[in-house]
Amino acid sequence: MLNLKTKVIPCPNCNQLVSREERTCPYCQSDLAIAAVIAERAMSASPLFSSQPAAPEMLVTRVGDLLVQEGFLAEADLHRALDVQKERSQQGNHIRIGQLLIEMGLIRPDALDQVVTQHILQLQEALTQSNQRLENQVQQRTIQLQNALAKLSELNQLKLNFISNISHELRMPMQFLIGYLDLMNGGALGKMTEQQAKAVDSMMGASSQLQRLIEDLLQFSSAADGNLPLDMAPITLDMPVNTAVSHTQPKAFAREITLNNDLYPRIPKVIADNQKITWVVEQFLDNAIKFTPAGGKVRIETIPVRGDVTVKVTDTGIGIPQNRIEEIFEPFHQLDGSTTRSYGGTGLGLALARNIVEAHGSTIHVDSQVGEGTCFSFALPALN
């Protein structure tokens, strides 16, 4: 198992050990992030287990055939005995072929015992050999799986390193850009025309969106690396809910969607990180608004249930196929991955939301019907 805190990691292209901070392998000059993705896809395309069914190790021979093979019984006598057995069976008198052969005087009891015993020993030997082969195969497959898991962990770590490094490097120039845009917007760098002011407003909106994306990338990288700090304190969940609703209400209004905020009165407090839970709720609301057609409805509720407080976001949107619900939590993944997809986004929000909710000891639940809508919810223990 890969230790995520290790200083070095194998290059997926040349397998030389390189620093976790490197973006390019100093040995083969490969881009480590791209090499990691290529290697991960190659591993996913190569099944570890063969799909060909195993051939039977041996066929179980009937007692009569064994007696003929060993020379204790003539084949004609066997057919005669089988005919008698068939007649008796039709009359409801079932008898084993070995007993019938003794009764008809065609073989001796000791000959039957000898053949049956020999056959049982052969079966036991074949079973022992088959079990040994199976055990060896299981051991080999186990080693292959362990190696594959270790390799996937290494590849995943390379991708996380790339995300973290590039996000940190983007943060500084982004701060300079936003700072100068603020100065221009405030008139500190000279008076602007109305058209210039509108252009600066558009740039400020785009830069703020980009800054949020950079912060999300850094937070996701930290969470995936097992380092997600939480500022836990007693709060009532109407605090993060009201903040998230105020942030997303303009988007709902612009898309002609009704956003209902149904808070349960006097809900008990919970222990949570107010800022991060606010971020999770805002992601739920953003997705609900994004995937709900104009004229639809989005509803958020806080519900005390059996010692917990549940936050639930329900929409009347396009819904999610049942067999694809788990996909929405994969980082950088969109259900519609085409270049002409109708909905924007990086596919990172719900992956990070799951990390945050799980860090609080809870789980995100999703109920959805295609064409009818989706419900996201999670629950936190209430304080007594």
Secondary structure as a PSIPRED ss2 file (coil, helix, strand):
# PSIPRED VFORMAT (PSIPRED V4.0)

   1 M C   1.000  0.000  0.000
   2 L C   1.000  0.000  0.000
   3 N C   1.000  0.000  0.000
   4 L C   1.000  0.000  0.000
   5 K C   1.000  0.000  0.000
   6 T C   1.000  0.000  0.000
   7 K C   1.000  0.000  0.000
   8 V E   0.000  0.000  1.000
   9 I E   0.000  0.000  1.000
  10 P E   0.000  0.000  1.000
  11 C C   1.000  0.000  0.000
  12 P C   1.000  0.000  0.000
  13 N C   1.000  0.000  0.000
  14 C C   1.000  0.000  0.000
  15 N C   1.000  0.000  0.000
  16 Q C   1.000  0.000  0.000
  17 L E   0.000  0.000  1.000
  18 V E   0.000  0.000  1.000
  19 S E   0.000  0.000  1.000
  20 R C   1.000  0.000  0.000
  21 E C   1.000  0.000  0.000
  22 E C   1.000  0.000  0.000
  23 R C   1.000  0.000  0.000
  24 T E   0.000  0.000  1.000
  25 C C   1.000  0.000  0.000
  26 P C   1.000  0.000  0.000
  27 Y C   1.000  0.000  0.000
  28 C C   1.000  0.000  0.000
  29 Q C   1.000  0.000  0.000
  30 S C   1.000  0.000  0.000
  31 D E   0.000  0.000  1.000
  32 L H   0.000  1.000  0.000
  33 A H   0.000  1.000  0.000
  34 I H   0.000  1.000  0.000
  35 A H   0.000  1.000  0.000
  36 A H   0.000  1.000  0.000
  37 V H   0.000  1.000  0.000
  38 I H   0.000  1.000  0.000
  39 A H   0.000  1.000  0.000
  40 E H   0.000  1.000  0.000
  41 R H   0.000  1.000  0.000
  42 A H   0.000  1.000  0.000
  43 M H   0.000  1.000  0.000
  44 S H   0.000  1.000  0.000
  45 A C   1.000  0.000  0.000
  46 S C   1.000  0.000  0.000
  47 P C   1.000  0.000  0.000
  48 L C   1.000  0.000  0.000
  49 F C   1.000  0.000  0.000
  50 S C   1.000  0.000  0.000
  51 S C   1.000  0.000  0.000
  52 Q C   1.000  0.000  0.000
  53 P C   1.000  0.000  0.000
  54 A C   1.000  0.000  0.000
  55 A C   1.000  0.000  0.000
  56 P C   1.000  0.000  0.000
  57 E C   1.000  0.000  0.000
  58 M C   1.000  0.000  0.000
  59 L C   1.000  0.000  0.000
  60 V C   1.000  0.000  0.000
  61 T C   1.000  0.000  0.000
  62 R C   1.000  0.000  0.000
  63 V H   0.000  1.000  0.000
  64 G H   0.000  1.000  0.000
  65 D H   0.000  1.000  0.000
  66 L H   0.000  1.000  0.000
  67 L H   0.000  1.000  0.000
  68 V H   0.000  1.000  0.000
  69 Q H   0.000  1.000  0.000
  70 E C   1.000  0.000  0.000
  71 G C   1.000  0.000  0.000
  72 F C   1.000  0.000  0.000
  73 L C   1.000  0.000  0.000
  74 A C   1.000  0.000  0.000
  75 E H   0.000  1.000  0.000
  76 A H   0.000  1.000  0.000
  77 D H   0.000  1.000  0.000
  78 L H   0.000  1.000  0.000
  79 H H   0.000  1.000  0.000
  80 R H   0.000  1.000  0.000
  81 A H   0.000  1.000  0.000
  82 L H   0.000  1.000  0.000
  83 D H   0.000  1.000  0.000
  84 V H   0.000  1.000  0.000
  85 Q H   0.000  1.000  0.000
  86 K H   0.000  1.000  0.000
  87 E H   0.000  1.000  0.000
  88 R H   0.000  1.000  0.000
  89 S H   0.000  1.000  0.000
  90 Q H   0.000  1.000  0.000
  91 Q C   1.000  0.000  0.000
  92 G C   1.000  0.000  0.000
  93 N C   1.000  0.000  0.000
  94 H C   1.000  0.000  0.000
  95 I C   1.000  0.000  0.000
  96 R C   1.000  0.000  0.000
  97 I H   0.000  1.000  0.000
  98 G H   0.000  1.000  0.000
  99 Q H   0.000  1.000  0.000
 100 L H   0.000  1.000  0.000
 101 L H   0.000  1.000  0.000
 102 I H   0.000  1.000  0.000
 103 E H   0.000  1.000  0.000
 104 M C   1.000  0.000  0.000
 105 G C   1.000  0.000  0.000
 106 L C   1.000  0.000  0.000
 107 I C   1.000  0.000  0.000
 108 R C   1.000  0.000  0.000
 109 P H   0.000  1.000  0.000
 110 D H   0.000  1.000  0.000
 111 A H   0.000  1.000  0.000
 112 L H   0.000  1.000  0.000
 113 D H   0.000  1.000  0.000
 114 Q H   0.000  1.000  0.000
 115 V H   0.000  1.000  0.000
 116 V H   0.000  1.000  0.000
 117 T H   0.000  1.000  0.000
 118 Q H   0.000  1.000  0.000
 119 H H   0.000  1.000  0.000
 120 I H   0.000  1.000  0.000
 121 L H   0.000  1.000  0.000
 122 Q H   0.000  1.000  0.000
 123 L H   0.000  1.000  0.000
 124 Q H   0.000  1.000  0.000
 125 E H   0.000  1.000  0.000
 126 A H   0.000  1.000  0.000
 127 L H   0.000  1.000  0.000
 128 T H   0.000  1.000  0.000
 129 Q H   0.000  1.000  0.000
 130 S H   0.000  1.000  0.000
 131 N H   0.000  1.000  0.000
 132 Q H   0.000  1.000  0.000
 133 R H   0.000  1.000  0.000
 134 L H   0.000  1.000  0.000
 135 E H   0.000  1.000  0.000
 136 N H   0.000  1.000  0.000
 137 Q H   0.000  1.000  0.000
 138 V H   0.000  1.000  0.000
 139 Q H   0.000  1.000  0.000
 140 Q H   0.000  1.000  0.000
 141 R H   0.000  1.000  0.000
 142 T H   0.000  1.000  0.000
 143 I H   0.000  1.000  0.000
 144 Q H   0.000  1.000  0.000
 145 L H   0.000  1.000  0.000
 146 Q H   0.000  1.000  0.000
 147 N H   0.000  1.000  0.000
 148 A H   0.000  1.000  0.000
 149 L H   0.000  1.000  0.000
 150 A H   0.000  1.000  0.000
 151 K H   0.000  1.000  0.000
 152 L H   0.000  1.000  0.000
 153 S H   0.000  1.000  0.000
 154 E H   0.000  1.000  0.000
 155 L H   0.000  1.000  0.000
 156 N H   0.000  1.000  0.000
 157 Q H   0.000  1.000  0.000
 158 L H   0.000  1.000  0.000
 159 K H   0.000  1.000  0.000
 160 L H   0.000  1.000  0.000
 161 N H   0.000  1.000  0.000
 162 F H   0.000  1.000  0.000
 163 I H   0.000  1.000  0.000
 164 S H   0.000  1.000  0.000
 165 N H   0.000  1.000  0.000
 166 I H   0.000  1.000  0.000
 167 S H   0.000  1.000  0.000
 168 H H   0.000  1.000  0.000
 169 E H   0.000  1.000  0.000
 170 L H   0.000  1.000  0.000
 171 R H   0.000  1.000  0.000
 172 M H   0.000  1.000  0.000
 173 P H   0.000  1.000  0.000
 174 M H   0.000  1.000  0.000
 175 Q H   0.000  1.000  0.000
 176 F H   0.000  1.000  0.000
 177 L H   0.000  1.000  0.000
 178 I H   0.000  1.000  0.000
 179 G H   0.000  1.000  0.000
 180 Y H   0.000  1.000  0.000
 181 L H   0.000  1.000  0.000
 182 D H   0.000  1.000  0.000
 183 L H   0.000  1.000  0.000
 184 M H   0.000  1.000  0.000
 185 N H   0.000  1.000  0.000
 186 G C   1.000  0.000  0.000
 187 G C   1.000  0.000  0.000
 188 A C   1.000  0.000  0.000
 189 L C   1.000  0.000  0.000
 190 G C   1.000  0.000  0.000
 191 K C   1.000  0.000  0.000
 192 M C   1.000  0.000  0.000
 193 T C   1.000  0.000  0.000
 194 E H   0.000  1.000  0.000
 195 Q H   0.000  1.000  0.000
 196 Q H   0.000  1.000  0.000
 197 A H   0.000  1.000  0.000
 198 K H   0.000  1.000  0.000
 199 A H   0.000  1.000  0.000
 200 V H   0.000  1.000  0.000
 201 D H   0.000  1.000  0.000
 202 S H   0.000  1.000  0.000
 203 M H   0.000  1.000  0.000
 204 M H   0.000  1.000  0.000
 205 G H   0.000  1.000  0.000
 206 A H   0.000  1.000  0.000
 207 S H   0.000  1.000  0.000
 208 S H   0.000  1.000  0.000
 209 Q H   0.000  1.000  0.000
 210 L H   0.000  1.000  0.000
 211 Q H   0.000  1.000  0.000
 212 R H   0.000  1.000  0.000
 213 L H   0.000  1.000  0.000
 214 I H   0.000  1.000  0.000
 215 E H   0.000  1.000  0.000
 216 D H   0.000  1.000  0.000
 217 L H   0.000  1.000  0.000
 218 L H   0.000  1.000  0.000
 219 Q H   0.000  1.000  0.000
 220 F H   0.000  1.000  0.000
 221 S H   0.000  1.000  0.000
 222 S H   0.000  1.000  0.000
 223 A H   0.000  1.000  0.000
 224 A H   0.000  1.000  0.000
 225 D C   1.000  0.000  0.000
 226 G C   1.000  0.000  0.000
 227 N C   1.000  0.000  0.000
 228 L C   1.000  0.000  0.000
 229 P C   1.000  0.000  0.000
 230 L C   1.000  0.000  0.000
 231 D C   1.000  0.000  0.000
 232 M C   1.000  0.000  0.000
 233 A E   0.000  0.000  1.000
 234 P E   0.000  0.000  1.000
 235 I E   0.000  0.000  1.000
 236 T C   1.000  0.000  0.000
 237 L C   1.000  0.000  0.000
 238 D H   0.000  1.000  0.000
 239 M H   0.000  1.000  0.000
 240 P H   0.000  1.000  0.000
 241 V H   0.000  1.000  0.000
 242 N H   0.000  1.000  0.000
 243 T H   0.000  1.000  0.000
 244 A H   0.000  1.000  0.000
 245 V H   0.000  1.000  0.000
 246 S H   0.000  1.000  0.000
 247 H H   0.000  1.000  0.000
 248 T H   0.000  1.000  0.000
 249 Q H   0.000  1.000  0.000
 250 P H   0.000  1.000  0.000
 251 K H   0.000  1.000  0.000
 252 A H   0.000  1.000  0.000
 253 F H   0.000  1.000  0.000
 254 A H   0.000  1.000  0.000
 255 R C   1.000  0.000  0.000
 256 E C   1.000  0.000  0.000
 257 I C   1.000  0.000  0.000
 258 T E   0.000  0.000  1.000
 259 L E   0.000  0.000  1.000
 260 N E   0.000  0.000  1.000
 261 N E   0.000  0.000  1.000
 262 D E   0.000  0.000  1.000
 263 L E   0.000  0.000  1.000
 264 Y C   1.000  0.000  0.000
 265 P C   1.000  0.000  0.000
 266 R C   1.000  0.000  0.000
 267 I C   1.000  0.000  0.000
 268 P C   1.000  0.000  0.000
 269 K C   1.000  0.000  0.000
 270 V E   0.000  0.000  1.000
 271 I E   0.000  0.000  1.000
 272 A E   0.000  0.000  1.000
 273 D C   1.000  0.000  0.000
 274 N H   0.000  1.000  0.000
 275 Q H   0.000  1.000  0.000
 276 K H   0.000  1.000  0.000
 277 I H   0.000  1.000  0.000
 278 T H   0.000  1.000  0.000
 279 W H   0.000  1.000  0.000
 280 V H   0.000  1.000  0.000
 281 V H   0.000  1.000  0.000
 282 E H   0.000  1.000  0.000
 283 Q H   0.000  1.000  0.000
 284 F H   0.000  1.000  0.000
 285 L H   0.000  1.000  0.000
 286 D H   0.000  1.000  0.000
 287 N H   0.000  1.000  0.000
 288 A H   0.000  1.000  0.000
 289 I H   0.000  1.000  0.000
 290 K H   0.000  1.000  0.000
 291 F C   1.000  0.000  0.000
 292 T C   1.000  0.000  0.000
 293 P C   1.000  0.000  0.000
 294 A C   1.000  0.000  0.000
 295 G C   1.000  0.000  0.000
 296 G C   1.000  0.000  0.000
 297 K E   0.000  0.000  1.000
 298 V E   0.000  0.000  1.000
 299 R E   0.000  0.000  1.000
 300 I E   0.000  0.000  1.000
 301 E E   0.000  0.000  1.000
 302 T E   0.000  0.000  1.000
 303 I E   0.000  0.000  1.000
 304 P E   0.000  0.000  1.000
 305 V E   0.000  0.000  1.000
 306 R C   1.000  0.000  0.000
 307 G C   1.000  0.000  0.000
 308 D E   0.000  0.000  1.000
 309 V E   0.000  0.000  1.000
 310 T E   0.000  0.000  1.000
 311 V E   0.000  0.000  1.000
 312 K E   0.000  0.000  1.000
 313 V E   0.000  0.000  1.000
 314 T E   0.000  0.000  1.000
 315 D E   0.000  0.000  1.000
 316 T C   1.000  0.000  0.000
 317 G C   1.000  0.000  0.000
 318 I C   1.000  0.000  0.000
 319 G C   1.000  0.000  0.000
 320 I C   1.000  0.000  0.000
 321 P C   1.000  0.000  0.000
 322 Q H   0.000  1.000  0.000
 323 N H   0.000  1.000  0.000
 324 R H   0.000  1.000  0.000
 325 I H   0.000  1.000  0.000
 326 E H   0.000  1.000  0.000
 327 E H   0.000  1.000  0.000
 328 I H   0.000  1.000  0.000
 329 F H   0.000  1.000  0.000
 330 E C   1.000  0.000  0.000
 331 P C   1.000  0.000  0.000
 332 F C   1.000  0.000  0.000
 333 H C   1.000  0.000  0.000
 334 Q C   1.000  0.000  0.000
 335 L C   1.000  0.000  0.000
 336 D C   1.000  0.000  0.000
 337 G C   1.000  0.000  0.000
 338 S C   1.000  0.000  0.000
 339 T C   1.000  0.000  0.000
 340 T C   1.000  0.000  0.000
 341 R C   1.000  0.000  0.000
 342 S C   1.000  0.000  0.000
 343 Y C   1.000  0.000  0.000
 344 G C   1.000  0.000  0.000
 345 G C   1.000  0.000  0.000
 346 T C   1.000  0.000  0.000
 347 G C   1.000  0.000  0.000
 348 L C   1.000  0.000  0.000
 349 G H   0.000  1.000  0.000
 350 L H   0.000  1.000  0.000
 351 A H   0.000  1.000  0.000
 352 L H   0.000  1.000  0.000
 353 A H   0.000  1.000  0.000
 354 R H   0.000  1.000  0.000
 355 N H   0.000  1.000  0.000
 356 I H   0.000  1.000  0.000
 357 V H   0.000  1.000  0.000
 358 E H   0.000  1.000  0.000
 359 A H   0.000  1.000  0.000
 360 H C   1.000  0.000  0.000
 361 G C   1.000  0.000  0.000
 362 S C   1.000  0.000  0.000
 363 T C   1.000  0.000  0.000
 364 I C   1.000  0.000  0.000
 365 H E   0.000  0.000  1.000
 366 V E   0.000  0.000  1.000
 367 D E   0.000  0.000  1.000
 368 S E   0.000  0.000  1.000
 369 Q E   0.000  0.000  1.000
 370 V C   1.000  0.000  0.000
 371 G C   1.000  0.000  0.000
 372 E C   1.000  0.000  0.000
 373 G E   0.000  0.000  1.000
 374 T E   0.000  0.000  1.000
 375 C E   0.000  0.000  1.000
 376 F E   0.000  0.000  1.000
 377 S E   0.000  0.000  1.000
 378 F E   0.000  0.000  1.000
 379 A E   0.000  0.000  1.000
 380 L E   0.000  0.000  1.000
 381 P E   0.000  0.000  1.000
 382 A E   0.000  0.000  1.000
 383 L C   1.000  0.000  0.000
 384 N C   1.000  0.000  0.000
